[in-house]
């Protein structure tokens, strides 16, 4: 009788809600939070880790380092069940629900050595490989991990995980695979959480050797706002950004940068902070790396797509922000396409789909340029065709916005054909798959001059000029985005 009464009462409540026009909201699934407490000594030489699981324990805990067990100072202790140690894997499925695990580990190998000539007394642990923090190999939808660092109050922690405070002491672990790589910095450095206009947050870590700290933080924020303007909003709720002083190369303001996706998203920039702020804004590295955030993680052999999108957008974004004129942006794109063409000619005949793997084997011989700029031509040609078929109502920005909304948190690597199929599906067009097959399996560099001509872009003596006024609107849409696209993207 009790179950029948409950069922009848629920039915009556639903009927009343419908009658007065209130929405029916399903009860949210209860989220179990596994809690880590990580106590690190002031010398940054050891960590005491306490893990308490909520309910069922994850099947495996893992780290990235195969020989990580040699760093353990005190092996895990638990009062409920047992752990099977399998190198970097801990098989924890035999632990009882709500178990706690404690262990202590040596982390001194990550501590940065002081440079006596600089009289630098700051304490920094810089970790590009997780050798000590055993994390769940995978999380189900009803569980999450919160990590709290117990460190001196003046210390900060920078991770790609979602920051839950302003000091970098509490985080919510991301769900992307940890073996995709991530960087953790612990110690004395500046950490500045900055809100963008879209509401997203950049967690900017600036190591102490970097000069012009405030100016370079603003430079990072400005790049983030430019990407937000292009897409319609910033692609992530939070992003880790790290600025590291360059000590080896003096080739430009930003000699190197990369994106990591393990457990969340992070960008590292190696900078030469002695160079003028103007040179930072004139450099393309930051817009290139930020553009990687617009697509899911792509398999290595199809890396020409992710590098290509970043190469295509790096100069367009600089033009949108006013750092380049449209003429300068198209000139730089042309020169990049030409480098890709020359790289293809200089390399042995091979299909583009094989180029990344052959490059990894050590023979670059033009392959790097072919990878970056073949992909740039792919997105350039697709962008133009998309706008033509939609009569200017749909372009690459809105399509990438749709991709971001559905798929940016994907936990697996995407093949190139999977990305192309998804872009065709989201655009309701047949553009990306056909173009992928034409370019990926060709031994030749794609012919971009025909698309240049359609936009009224002429090349004389290696210099770009604008010819046809009829193509002016489409050409400008690619850089500035039409008003209709701005509405769609908001």
N, C-alpha and C positions, 0 to 999 in steps of 0.2 A: 504493500500500500504506500509505503514511503516513497519508493522510486516513481510510482505512478503519479503521486501528488507533485513531486519535484518536476517531472516532465510537464505536467499540466500547468504548473506555475510558470515555468520558463516559456511555454507557448503563449500564455496570457500576456507576459511581459513583452515578448516580441511583437505581439499584436498591438499592444498599447503604443510601443515605440513607432511602429509603422503608421498608426493612426494619427500621431501628433507630428510625424515627419522627422523624427530624430534618426540619425544613422545608427546602424547596428555595428558595433566594433567587437571583433573577436578578441578574446583574452590573449594578452601577449604571452609568449612562451617564457617561462621562468629561465633566467640566465644564471648558470652556476659560475662563480668566480673563484678560480684557483689563485692563491695569493703567494707571492714571493717576497721575502724580506732579504735584502742583500746588504750586509754590513761590511764595508771596506775600510781598512785601517788608513790613517792619514798618510802613511808612506806609500800607499797604493801597491802594496806587495802581496796582500792576501785578501780573500773574500770569504765571509761566513754566509752560507746560503741556507735559508729556511723556507721550505715549500710546504704549504698546507692545501690539500686538494678539497674541493667541494663536491661530495658525492663520488661518483665513479671516477677512478684514476685513469688518465690517458694511457694507452697501451705502451708507448715508447717515449722516453726523453732522449734528446740528441744534442750533440755539439758538432761543429764543423771539422774539428781536428782529430785525425785518426789516433794520435798518440796522447789524447787529452788526459787519460787516466794517470799518466806519470806526473801530472801537475796536482793531483789530489793529495792534500795533507791529512785529511781525516775522511775516511770513506763514509758514504751515506749511512745514517742510522735511522731506523724506523721501528715502531712498536707494533705495527699491524701488517703482517705479511712479509714478503721479501722481494729483493731486486736481483735480476739476472744481469750481470755485467758482460756486455758484448762489445768491447772496444769503445767507440764513441757513442754506442747505443746503450741505454739502460732499459731493459724490459721491465716495465712497472705494472703490467696487467695483473700480477698476483698480489699487489697491495690491496688492502681492504679499503672500502669507501671511506672518505674523510681522513685518510692517512696524512701524516706529516713526515717529511724527510729533511734531514739536516746533513750538511757536509761542509768542509772547508777546503779551499783550493788556493794554490799559488798563482798569482797573476802578474808577478814581477817582470816577466818577459815583455810585457806591453808598455812598461814605463819608459817614457822618453828620457834619454840621457841629456843632462844639462850641458850647455856649451859654456865652458869656463870663460871664454873671451867676452861673452855677453853679460856675465854676472847675472844670469837668469836663474832665479831660485824657485820658480813655479813648479808645481807638481802636476804632471800630465800622464795619464794612461791612454794611449792611442791604440785602439784595437780594430784591425781590419779583418780579423778572423776570430770567430767565437771558439775559444779553446777551453772555456771553463763554466759557462752558464748553461746547464742542461735544461732544454725547453721542450715542450710537447711537440712531437713530430707533426701532429695534425690536431686541429680542434673541430669538434662538431658544432653545429649551429647553436646549441644550447649551453655552450661553455666559453669562457674567456679567461685571460690571464692578466692579473694586475701585478706590477712589479714596483716595489718601493725600495729605494736606495737609502741606506743609513750611512751618511758620510758627513764630514765636517760642514758646517753651515755655509762656509765660503766656497765650497766645492760645487760644481755643476756636473750634470750628465747630459750628453747629447746622444740621442738614438733616433732611428727612423720611426719609432713607435709613437702612438698618440700621447702627447704630454698632458698630464692631468693637473699640473700646477705651473707656476711661473718660475720655479727655481730649478726645474729639471731633476726632481727627486722621485716623482711618481709617474708611471706610464701604464698604458693599456697596450698589450702586445698585439701587433698586427697578425693577419691570417695568411699572408703570402708565405711560401716556403722559405725557411731560414737559410737554406743552402744556396739561395740566390745571392747571398752576400749582403752584409751590412757593416756599418762603422759605428763603434761606440767610443766616445771620448769621456773620460772621467777626470776631474781635477779642477785646476784653477784656470779658467778662461771666461770670456764674456759670452753669455747666452742671452739672446734677445728674442722673445716671442713677439712677432709683429703681425697684426691683423691687416689683411688686404681689404679693399673696398667690398669685395664679394663676401667677406666674412671668413674666408679661409685664413689659415695661420701659417706663417713661415717661422720655423724655429731656427734662428741663425746663430751658429756657433763660430766665434772668431778667436782663433788662437792668439796668444799674447804677442808673438813676434810681428803680427800684422799691423801695419801702420794705417793711418786714415780710417780707423775702425768705423766711425759713424758714417762717413761718406760712403764707404764700401757696403755697409749695411743698407743704406738707401739705394745704392746701385742694384743690389739684389732685389729689393722691394720693387723698384721700377721695372725690372725685367719680369717679375711676377705679375705686375699690373698689366704689362703689355700682352703677356700670354692670356690673361683673363679677358682683356678687351678683344683679342682675336677669337677666342673660343665662345665667349658669352659669360663665362665664369671661370674661376680657377679650377683645374681638374681634380684637386684633392682637398680634403678638409684640413690636413696638416702636411707639411713638408719639412724635413730636416735639410738644412743647408750648412755646409762647413767651409770656412775660408782658412786655408793653410798657406803660410808664407813660403814662397819658392826660394830654394837655396842652391839649386843646381843649374837652372837654365835661365837665361835672360833673353828669351825669344819674343816676349810680348807681355802684356799685363796679365794675361791668363794663359800660361803655357799648356795647361792641362785641366781637364774636368771629366767626371764620369757620374753615372747614375747607378744606384743600387736599389734593389727592390725587396730584399729579404726582410720579412716582418713589417714592411712599410716602405716608404719611399724616401730616399736621401740623395742629395747631390753634393759632391765634393769639388771644390775649386782650388787649385794651386795657383796662387797669385804672386805677382811681383809688386808689392805695395809701394815701392819707391817710384813707380811710374805715375804719371798724372791721371787724375780722375777722368779727364777727357778721353784718354786712351782706353780706359775701361769701357766707356760707353761706345767707343768706336770698334770694339772687339766683338767678334761673332760667337765666341765660345759659350757665353752664358745663354744666349737665345737658342743655340744649338742644343745644349744639354736640357734646358727647360722644355724644349719641344719633344724630347723623348717621353715626357709624361703623358702624351696624348694617345698612346697606343699601349696595348697589353705587352707583356714580355714575349718577344719573338724568338723562335728557334734560331740557333746559330747560322745554319745554312741560308736562312732567309733574312739575315741581319741587314742585307742591303735595303730592306723596306724600312726598318726603324732608323737606320743611319740616313737613308734617303729622305724620309720625311723631315728629320731634323735639319738636313742640309738644304732642303727646299725652303723651309720656313725661316732659317736663321737670318737671311737678308730681308725677307718680307716683313718680319717682325721689327727689324731695325728701321725699315722705312715707315712702318706704322707709328713708331715712337718718335720719328723725326730725326733719327741719327743718320739716315741716308735719304737722298731724294729718290723718287721712283726710277729715274734714269740710272742712278748709281746702283740701286738694287738689281735691276735687270742686267746691268753690265756685269756685276759680280756673279749673278746666276749664269750668265753666258760663259764667263771665264771658268766657272766650276764645271759646267757641262763639257766644256772643251777639255778640261783636265781629265774628265772621265773618258772622253773619246780617245785622247792620247794614251791613257792608261790601258784601254782596251786594245788599241793597236799594238802597243808594246808588249803586251802579255801574250803567251802562247794561246792558240785558239782553244777556247773552252766555253761551255755554257755558263751563264751567270750563276745558275743554281749551284755550280761546283766551285765558284771562285772563292767563297769564304773558307771552305775546307782546304783548298790548295794554298791559300794565304796563311792559314794556321800552320801548315807544314813548313813554313819558313821562306817560301819564295814569293816575295811581295811584287816585284817587277811590274808596277802599275796597277796591281789588283786593288789596293786600298782606294785609289781614286775611282776605279770602276765601280766598286761596291757603293761608295758614298753617292756618286753622281748618277749612276744608273737608277738608283732608287729615287733620287731627286727628280729626274725626268719622269719617272713613273707617276709620282704624285702631281707634278706639273701638268702632264697631259691629262690625267684623270680629273684634275680640278677644272681645267678648261672645258673638257667634254661634259662634265657634270653641269656646269653653268650654261653651256649651249643647249643641252637637252631640256633643261628646266626653264629656259628663257630667263636666266638670271635670278631665279627664285631659290636656287639651292646651290651651295658651294661647299668646298672642303671644310670650312669652319663649322657649319651647322652639322655636317655629317660626322665630324670628329666629336662634336658635342654629344650627338646620339650615341656614338661608340663609347664615349666616356661614361655616360649615364648607365649603360648596360654592362660594361665589361672591364672597366679599368682595374677592378679589384680581383680579376680572374686569378685563380690559384694554379693555373697550369700554363705551360709555354704554348704559344700559338704558332702553327705553321703559316707560311705566307699565303697558301691557298685558303686556309680558314679565315684569315683576316680579309682577303679579297671577297670571299663569299659573304661575310658579315657586312662589309661595306656595300655590296650590291643589294643585300637584303634591306639594310637600313635606308638606302637611297631609292629603293624600288626601281633600279636601273640595271642594265647589263653592261657595265663598264670595267669594273676592277678585275674580275676573273679573266676576261678576255685579254686585257692588257697585261695581267700577271703572266699568263701563259706565253704571250708574244715576247715579253722581255726576259723572263726567267730562263727560258729554254733556248734563247738566242745566243749565238757567239759574237754578235755585233752589238755595238752601242746603239741605243734607240735614237731614231731620227727626230730631234727636237726642233729642227729649223722649220718644218712645216707648221708646227703649232706656233712658233714665233711669228711666222708670216700671217697666221690667222689673227694674231693680236696686233698686227701692224708694227712688229718689231723687226727692223732691218739691221744687218751687220755689215759694215764697210770698214776694211782695214782693222778688224778686230774691235771696232767700236760700235756700240749699240745706238741706233737712232730710232725715233718713232715716226712712222710714215702715215698709216691710214687712220684718219680721224673716226672712221666708222667703227673701229675696234676700241676706241678710247674708253668707253664705258666698261666693257668687259675687262680690259686691262687694269683699270682702276679698281674694279670690284675685287680683284685678286689681292690687292694690297690693302685697300681701305675698307672693303666690305660694303655692300649696298645697304640702304636704309631698311629694305625688307628683311635682309639677313640679320640686321641688328635686332629687329623686333623678334624674329624667330629664335634667336639665340638667347634672349633675355629670360 
